[in-house]
Each structure stands twice: as structure tokens, then as C-alpha cells.
């Protein structure tokens, strides 16, 4: 069977795109590995109508509503390779099966490369976060620690001053230009350059010199990369560097450098959030439909 569209990634962006397509009765195959980026978080905030909801429940309800449409097929698994051209793409999954589709949509999301600080990975999504719009309000203007991971960390620390009292923990690994240091100081940011030994308790930072700094929560700015590994490159898609890491390059219609291959959600845009992923996915679904309806226009 040849599907109209194969969507690789069944999280928020992938489902939002698929919903647009099945509502015009296109046949859609969703291939999903079940690794939502926000699976570590207990609550999702800032998403209209779902503020404070459990992320897995949002995804469960969305999938249930999507699967009520007869033209969608859901495959639990991983896409390991893909190739072909517009109207004749193939995707091979980890179980050895090959699937054919006229269009491909990459909605694989990204993986976060966390700072190598003992105790951080265990607290990711619980007391250590990336997005203040998603998790800043609940701090109630408390003490915030920002663990530097890249030059973006200074920007993150400056922004977070609207949510609480901020300490930027540079660990001596992120150099701050004098102008950046002045800006942070003017915003009331405390700069701590001693290295971190480990994270302890809820969100305590134990420094290399033995001091313990307690915080309401911690933030960091991890570098991101497509969670699909080399899949986009195998197809011939172009990648691009952003302040947050590597993403798949796409145009205003969400089409990549390869005709017939589209990309949406965190893998193809910054900044990242559930709200933006859903919006980006919905737009991508509409654009994929347009390319099927009017292929000569793209």
C-alpha cells in the first residue's frame, strides 16, 4: 500500500499535522517510537485549554481523537532509513518492514544534550527545566539557579529574572564578555563561577568548594539535535545551526530542501514548546495537503 503521507513522529506536532490530513480523508501512516521529549515532566503549562495537565494525558487524548478517523494507521516503531523522491518515498522501520508514501513529514522532535553534572539527569523535567514559559510561574518568585551549558545560558539567566532571584552558575566553563556581565549584574543576576560537584535534594547545588546553594528550581539550556539521528541527512535534507542546536531547515511552507519532504515541530523550529509544536504541526499538515492538491505550485 502507498500512503498519501508518512508522518515520522507521533507526538504533538506529528499528531497535529496528521489531524489536518485525515480531515481531508488522506491516508496517513504515523510511525512513532513513543519517546515524547517532555515525558520526564509531570505537568505541562502554557498550552491553552490544557494548562497544568499531565503531558502524557494530553498525548493520549490527542491520539485517541486522531485514531477515530478511518484513514490513519498508527505504527509503534522507529524509522531507521528513508529514500526516494516525491510521490515515491519509502521508509524502512527497525522491524525490517518497508512503507511507501507520496509525501514524508518529519516530526521526530529533538534530543537534549544535558550538561554532565552529577544528579542533573535524574532531576530533568522535575526540578531542572529548559523553558521558563512552561515552568517559571510555579516558582512563586523564588530562587532560581541557571546551570550554564552554552552562550545561550547568559540570555536564559537574564530572561529568568522576571520569574525570580537568579544565580548563573558558570562552572568556569562559559566565558562572559564584560558587556554581558554588566547586563546580568544590572538585572540583579548573581554570578557564581565555582564548579559544581553535584545536585542534591530537590534542587540544591553542591559546589566544588563544599558550599550548598538551595534553589526553588534549576534551569539549563541544553543543546538539541534531531532525535531521528541521520534520517533527514539520508533523505538529503539540509540541517542548520540555531542558538539551541541543530535543526532541519524548512521554508515557510515547512518543506525541506527535498521536494515532498516536510518537517515540523521542535526538529524544524525554535523556540520550543507544546503550543508552538502543535501550531507548527497544524500548519505543516495544511501545507502537505496543498502540495498533494497542487503539486505544480511547489
N, C-alpha and C positions, 0 to 999 in steps of 0.2 A: 504493500500500500504506500502511496505517496501522499503525505500530508501537505496541506497548504502552507502550514508554518510549523517549524520545530522550535520550541522555546526551551533553551537550556538554562535551567534555574527556576525553581518554583517558589521563591519567596515573594516578598511584597511587590517588587517591580514586575517579576515574571507573571504573577497571577493577575496583576492589574492590566498588563498588556493582553494576556490571554482572554480576559473577560471582554475586552473590546472586540476581539476577533471572533469569539464564539457567538457574540450577539449579532454578527453579520453572517452567522452559520458557516464560518470557515472551519475546516478540520485542523485541529491543533494537537500536537503532541508535546506535553510538558515532561522534560526529563529533570528530575530533582534528586539531589543527593542528601537532602534533609539536614543541611548544615547552615541554618539561618545565622547571620552574623550576630544578631542580638540574642542568641539563645542563652547567653550567660546572665542576662538581665531579668529581674523578676517583674519589673513594670516598665511600660512604655509611656512616655509623656509627650505632649505637644501635638498629638495626632487628633484632629478634630473628630469628636464623637467617640473617641476611644482613649481619652486622657486617663492615665493610671491603670489601663488594662494590662493583663499579662500578655507578653508578646506571643507566646505560643497559642494562646486562645484567639488572638486576632488572626493569626495564620490559619488556625483550624477552621474558624467560621468562614474565612475567605475561601479556603479550599472546598469546603462543603458547598458553598454557594456556586463556585465555579463548576464543580463536578455535576451540578444539577443540569447542566447543558449537555445535550447528547453528542455534540461534535468534538468534545475534548477527551483526550486519553492521557492518563497520568501514569508515568513510569518512574518508579523509585529506583534510582541508579545514578551512575556517573558517566558523563560523556568523556571519552578518552581521546577521540580523534574526529576530525571532520574535514570534508573537502568538497570539491565540485564547483559548480557555477550556478548563477541564478536560474531558477526553475528545475535544477537538477543537483541539489545538495545531498550529501549522505553524512550521517553521524553514526559513529560506532560507539557502543556503550561497553562498560567494563565486563559485562557478561558475554561479550562477543557478538551481540546482535548488531545489525546494521539497519538504520532507518532512513527513509528518503523524504525530502521536503522541498517545496518550491522556494521557501524563504527560511532563513535562520534568524533567530533573535537571541543574542547573548544577554542573559540577565543573571549571571553567575555570582554577582556580588564580589566582595574582596575579602582578603585575609589580613588581619592586623599583626604586624611585626612588633611585638611588645618589647619595651626596654628589659634588659636582662638584670632585673632586680629581684633578689630572692623574696618570695611571698607575693609578688605582683600578679602573676598569672592566676593564682588561686583566688584573688580578690577582684579579678576583672569582671565588670558587669554588676558587682555587688557593692563595693566601696571604692573602686577605681574605674573612672569613666573617661570618655573622649569628648562627648558633646554636652556643653553646659545648657543648651536649649532643651535637651532631653532630660537632664538630671540635676540642673543647678538650683531650681526653685526650692526643692526639698531640703536644701542645706540650711534654710532659715537664717541666711546671712552669717553662717558660722565660718570657722577657719578652714581654708582650702589650701591644699598642697598641690603644686604642679611639678611633676617629675619630668625634667627636660629630656627630650628624646631627639629633637631636631631644632633647626632655627625657628620652626613654627611655634615652639613652646613659649617663646617670649610673647608672641602675639596672643597665644592662648591665655597666658598669665594676665596680660593687660585686659583682655576681654572679661575674664572671670571676676575682676574687681567689682562688677555690677552685681555679683551673686554672694560676695563675702570678703573676708580678710585673706589676702593671698600671699603665700610664700612660694617663690620659684626656687626649686631645688636643682641647681645646675649640675651637680655632681662633678664640677670641674671639667665636664666634657663638652659643654656648649659655650662657646665664647660669645660674650655680649659686647657689641660695639658701644662706645661711650654714649652715643645718642640714644640707643635703645635702653641702656642702663638708666639714663636720665629720665626717659619717658616712664619707665617702670617705677622709678622712685617717686616721680610726681603723681603717679596713680596710686601710691601707697603700697606698692608691692615690696615685700621683704625678700632680699636675695640671699640665699644660703648656698655656698659653694662647696661645703664639705661633702664628701662622698657618702652614699647611702650603703649601710651594711645590710639592712633587710627591712621589710614591712612586718609589722606585728599587730596583734589585736584587730580592732575594726579597721582603723586607718592610721595607725601610728607609724611614724618613720623613725627608725633607729639609725643614727648617723655613725660613721666610721670612728668618730671620737667618743662614742658611747652615749651621746645626748639622745633623748627621746622627744620627738615633736608630735604631739597628738593633733589630729585633724578630724573635721566632720566627715570629709571625703577627700579623695585624691583624684587628680586628672592627669592625663598624659596625651601626647599627640603622636600615636604610632604611625609608622609608615605603612601604607597599604599597597597591595598588589592583587591582580585578578586571581580569584580563588580557583579558576579553571586551569591554572598553570599555563602551558604553551598553546592552549586550544585556539585562541584568537590569532596567534602568530602562525599556526599551522594553516589557518584559512587565508592568511595573507593580510590580515587587518593591521593597521598601524597602531602603535602604542604611543602615549605621550606622557611626559613628566608633569606632575602638578605639585603644589606645595605639600600635598598629603601623600604623594607616591605616584605609582604608575597606573594609568587607566587606558581603556580602549578609546581611540579617537573616533568621534562620530560627528556628523554635521547637524544642522538644525532639524532635519527630519529623522535623526537618530540612525541614519545609515552610515556604515563604516566605509573604509576605502575600498571594500569589496562589494560590488553590486549584489544586492539581495541579502546581504548580511547586516543586521541591525544590532544595536547594543543599547541597553538602558539600565537605570538604577545606579548603584554605587560603583559598578565596574566601568561606567561611562560618564560620570559627572561628579563634581564636587560643588558644595559640601554635601555631607551625607546625613540623612535622617529617614525615618519611615515615611513621613509625609512627602518628602521630596522624591523618594523612590517610587511611591505609588503614583504620584503625578507624572513622573518621567515615564513610568511603565505605561500608563494610560495613553500618553501622547505617542509613545513608540508603537503601541498596538494600532492606533489610528493610522499612523504613517505606513506601517506594514500593509494594512488593508489597502491604502491608496496605491501602493506600489503593485499590488495584485490587480487592482482595478484599472490603473492607468500605467502600465509598465513603461510605456514610451516616454512618460514625463520624468522618469528618473534615470 
